[in-house]
Amino acid sequence: MSANDKIKSARDQRALRVRSKVRGTAERPRLSVFRSNQSIWAQIIDDTKGHTLASAASVHVRKKGLSRKDEATKVGELIAERAKAAGIAQVVFDRGQYLYHGRVKALAEGARQGGLDF
């Protein structure tokens, strides 16, 4: 097993540990976060049907002079706006393999400011 395989394996284990406790339903779908070095994405997913109900990404809010943390906050506000348009008020937050810190926390706070309840 190479070093990259060990890292990927540990990352997958962290994600599975979180997702084993977090499940989205039709009444309360899952707000899933994916973060890369440059961008951040958010999806609202109904796990019972396996459908994405709303999504947003930092490429939708990217402006010159915004920090990545500010972009994450804007993505949170955008996903909350799109969720309300889809009739969703409550979600379950799925941070995946990431710590609730930095850009992931900024996205969550932006979604709360936008009116999502979790």
C-alpha positions in Angstrom: 0.0 0.0 0.0 1.5 3.3 -1.1 1.5 6.5 1.0 -1.3 8.0 -1.2 -3.4 4.9 -0.7 -3.1 5.3 3.0 -4.1 8.9 2.9 -7.1 8.2 0.7 -8.1 5.3 3.0 -7.9 7.5 6.1 -9.9 10.2 4.3 -12.6 7.7 3.2 -12.8 6.4 6.8 -13.4 9.9 8.2 -16.1 10.5 5.6 -17.8 7.2 6.4 -17.7 7.8 10.1 -19.5 11.1 9.7 -22.0 9.8 7.1 -22.9 6.8 9.1 -24.5 9.2 11.6 -25.9 11.7 9.1 -28.8 10.7 6.8 -31.0 13.0 4.7 -34.7 12.4 4.4 -37.4 14.1 2.3 -38.4 16.3 5.3 -34.9 17.1 6.3 -32.4 16.6 3.5 -28.6 16.5 3.9 -26.4 19.5 3.2 -23.2 18.0 1.9 -19.9 20.0 1.6 -17.0 19.3 -0.7 -13.9 21.4 -0.5 -10.8 21.6 -2.7 -7.8 23.8 -2.4 -9.4 26.4 -4.7 -13.2 25.9 -4.5 -16.0 24.8 -2.3 -19.3 23.1 -3.3 -22.5 22.5 -1.4 -25.4 20.1 -2.3 -28.7 19.5 -0.7 -29.5 15.8 -1.1 -32.5 13.6 -0.4 -30.9 10.3 0.4 -34.2 8.3 0.3 -34.5 9.0 -3.4 -30.8 9.7 -4.2 -31.6 13.1 -5.8 -29.8 16.4 -5.5 -32.4 19.1 -4.7 -30.2 22.2 -4.8 -26.5 23.0 -5.3 -24.1 25.9 -5.3 -20.4 26.4 -5.8 -17.8 29.0 -5.3 -17.5 29.5 -9.1 -21.1 30.9 -8.9 -20.1 33.7 -6.5 -16.4 34.3 -7.4 -15.4 37.9 -7.5 -12.1 39.7 -7.5 -10.9 40.5 -4.0 -12.9 38.0 -2.1 -11.0 35.6 0.1 -11.8 31.9 -0.1 -13.4 32.1 3.4 -15.7 34.9 2.2 -16.5 32.9 -1.0 -17.5 30.0 1.3 -19.9 32.3 3.2 -21.4 33.5 0.0 -21.9 29.9 -1.2 -23.7 29.2 2.1 -26.0 32.1 1.5 -26.6 31.0 -2.1 -27.4 27.4 -1.1 -29.9 28.7 1.5 -31.6 30.9 -1.1 -31.8 28.0 -3.6 -33.1 25.7 -0.8 -35.9 28.1 0.1 -36.8 28.3 -3.6 -37.1 24.5 -3.5 -39.2 24.6 -0.3 -36.6 23.4 2.1 -36.2 25.0 5.5 -34.4 22.4 7.6 -31.4 20.3 6.7 -28.8 18.0 8.3 -25.3 19.2 7.9 -22.7 16.8 6.4 -19.2 18.1 6.7 -17.8 14.9 5.2 -14.2 14.3 5.9 -13.5 17.9 6.8 -13.2 19.5 10.2 -15.9 22.0 11.2 -13.4 24.8 10.8 -12.4 27.5 8.4 -14.2 27.4 5.0 -16.5 24.6 6.0 -17.6 26.6 9.1 -18.0 29.8 7.0 -20.2 27.9 4.6 -22.4 26.6 7.5 -22.7 30.1 9.0 -23.6 31.6 5.7 -26.3 29.0 5.2 -27.7 29.8 8.7 -27.6 33.5 7.9 -29.5 32.7 4.7 -32.3 31.1 6.7 -31.5 27.3 6.7 -32.1 25.6 10.0 -29.6 22.9 11.2 
